[in-house]
Structure formats: structure tokens, C-alpha cells
Amino acid sequence: MRCRAAPAHIDNRSGTGHAAGFLSPGGLWQQWADAQPWPAEPADRRVDELCALVDRYAPIPR
């Protein structure tokens, strides 16, 4: 599934499961991602890099 790293990352870091319903096959996230004109791999890599940056400078409190 394209570009799903951000919601899954946020759930993992915050210990929640809010993204699961959006990330299921055919769910809203997949529908949105499939409609985008960019290729999946570079977008996924950029999201992973942004998530790492946020983890470093603005960690989610637990």
C-alpha cells in the first residue's frame, strides 16, 4: 500500500491504534494514495525521513 508510513508511525510512537481503520486494504488511505500522481517508493522514503526528523526534534510524549 502506498505511502502509509506516516499514520502507522504515529500510532506506533503514541501507542494507539487509530490508523488501523484507515490503513486496511481498500480503506480511505489506500483510496487517496492510489489517486495520487506520484510514484510510491520516493514518497514512502520521504515520509520515513520526515518521521525520523520529527522523532528527533519533536518526540511524542508518552
TORDODO-636664 format. One record per residue: x, y, z of N, C-alpha, C, O in turn. Coordinates in steps of 0.05 Angstrom, whole numbers. Layout:
BEGIN
> n_east, n_north, n_up, ca_east, ca_north, ca_up, c_east, c_north, c_up, o_east, o_north, o_up
> X, Y, Z, X, Y, Z, X, Y, Z, X, Y, Z
...
***
This chain:
BEGIN
> n_east, n_north, n_up, ca_east, ca_north, ca_up, c_east, c_north, c_up, o_east, o_north, o_up
> 17, -23, 0, 0, 0, 0, 18, 25, 0, 38, 26, 14
> 11, 44, -16, 28, 67, -19, 26, 86, 4, 5, 92, 16
> 50, 96, 11, 52, 119, 29, 36, 117, 55, 21, 135, 62
> 39, 95, 69, 24, 91, 93, 41, 94, 118, 32, 89, 141
> 66, 102, 114, 85, 102, 136, 77, 123, 158, 80, 117, 182
> 67, 146, 150, 62, 167, 170, 41, 159, 191, 47, 161, 215
> 17, 151, 183, -3, 144, 203, 6, 120, 220, 1, 120, 244
> 19, 100, 208, 28, 77, 223, 50, 85, 242, 51, 76, 265
> 67, 103, 234, 89, 112, 251, 78, 127, 275, 87, 123, 298
> 59, 144, 270, 47, 160, 292, 34, 141, 312, 37, 145, 336
> 19, 121, 302, 6, 102, 320, 28, 87, 336, 25, 83, 361
> 49, 78, 323, 70, 63, 337, 83, 80, 359, 87, 70, 381
> 88, 105, 353, 102, 122, 372, 83, 130, 395, 93, 133, 418
> 58, 133, 390, 40, 142, 411, 26, 119, 425, 12, 123, 445
> 30, 94, 415, 18, 71, 428, -12, 69, 423, -26, 57, 440
> -22, 80, 401, -50, 78, 395, -55, 61, 371, -36, 51, 359
> -80, 57, 364, -87, 41, 340, -107, 56, 323, -122, 43, 308
> -106, 82, 323, -125, 98, 309, -123, 95, 278, -144, 97, 265
> -100, 90, 268, -96, 90, 239, -106, 63, 226, -110, 62, 202
> -109, 43, 242, -115, 16, 231, -139, 16, 212, -138, 4, 191
> -161, 30, 220, -184, 31, 203, -180, 45, 176, -192, 38, 156
> -162, 64, 176, -156, 78, 151, -136, 64, 134, -135, 68, 109
> -119, 46, 146, -98, 32, 131, -106, 5, 121, -90, -8, 107
> -130, -4, 126, -138, -31, 117, -140, -31, 86, -144, -10, 74
> -136, -54, 74, -138, -55, 44, -165, -44, 35, -186, -52, 44
> -163, -26, 16, -187, -13, 5, -197, 10, 22, -218, 22, 16
> -183, 16, 45, -192, 37, 63, -187, 65, 51, -177, 67, 29
> -194, 85, 67, -192, 112, 57, -163, 120, 50, -159, 134, 30
> -143, 111, 65, -115, 118, 59, -107, 107, 32, -95, 120, 15
> -114, 81, 27, -107, 69, 1, -121, 82, -22, -109, 87, -43
> -146, 89, -18, -161, 103, -40, -148, 130, -46, -145, 137, -70
> -140, 145, -26, -127, 170, -30, -100, 167, -44, -94, 180, -63
> -84, 148, -33, -57, 144, -43, -58, 134, -72, -41, 143, -89
> -76, 117, -79, -78, 106, -106, -86, 128, -126, -80, 125, -150
> -99, 149, -117, -108, 170, -135, -86, 191, -140, -89, 209, -156
> -63, 189, -125, -42, 209, -128, -24, 203, -153, -20, 180, -160
> -14, 224, -165, 1, 220, -190, 31, 212, -186, 44, 206, -205
> 41, 213, -161, 70, 208, -157, 75, 178, -152, 57, 164, -144
> 99, 168, -158, 106, 140, -152, 108, 135, -122, 115, 154, -107
> 102, 111, -114, 100, 105, -85, 127, 105, -71, 129, 117, -49
> 147, 93, -82, 173, 90, -68, 186, 116, -59, 192, 118, -35
> 190, 135, -76, 202, 160, -66, 185, 174, -45, 195, 186, -26
> 158, 173, -48, 141, 185, -28, 143, 171, -1, 145, 184, 20
> 144, 144, -1, 147, 129, 24, 174, 136, 37, 175, 140, 62
> 195, 138, 21, 221, 144, 32, 221, 172, 45, 232, 176, 67
> 209, 192, 32, 207, 219, 43, 192, 219, 69, 199, 233, 88
> 170, 205, 70, 153, 204, 94, 170, 192, 117, 169, 202, 139
> 184, 170, 111, 201, 158, 132, 222, 178, 142, 227, 179, 166
> 234, 193, 124, 254, 213, 131, 242, 235, 149, 254, 244, 168
> 218, 244, 141, 204, 265, 157, 197, 254, 184, 199, 269, 204
> 187, 230, 186, 180, 218, 212, 205, 216, 230, 203, 222, 254
> 228, 209, 219, 253, 207, 234, 260, 235, 244, 270, 238, 267
> 257, 255, 228, 263, 283, 236, 245, 292, 259, 255, 304, 278
> 220, 286, 257, 201, 293, 278, 208, 278, 304, 208, 290, 326
> 215, 252, 302, 222, 237, 326, 246, 250, 339, 248, 250, 364
> 264, 260, 324, 289, 271, 335, 284, 298, 349, 294, 304, 371
> 268, 315, 336, 265, 343, 346, 239, 349, 360, 237, 369, 374
> 219, 333, 357, 193, 337, 370, 181, 310, 377, 160, 303, 366
> 193, 296, 396, 183, 270, 403, 155, 271, 415, 147, 290, 428
> 140, 250, 410, 113, 248, 421, 115, 240, 450, 127, 220, 457
> 103, 256, 468, 104, 249, 497, 88, 223, 502, 67, 219, 490
> 98, 208, 521, 83, 183, 528, 73, 184, 556, 61, 165, 566
***
